[in-house]
């Protein structure tokens, strides 16, 4: 998994790139408030780690985009190599 972000430091935009593995996926959901669901993707690399948090609206948007491009994704294979 590759993470690319931008930070503003001293009025300059700095690009930060990191690479690591997806370690954990947390799903938070309140039974009474379905719209407040959140997914947290926890990753850890050699130099950086972090959590990507998606709310229910972002999850729906991501799902719609992936579903519309489903044909493109069917030919993709995920390979994991050990160091």
Buried (B, 14 or more C-beta within 10 A) or exposed (E): EEBEEEEEEEEEEEEEEBEBEEEEEEEEEEEEEEEEBBBEBBBBBEEBEBEEEBBBEEBEEEEEEEEEEEEEEEEEEEEEEEE
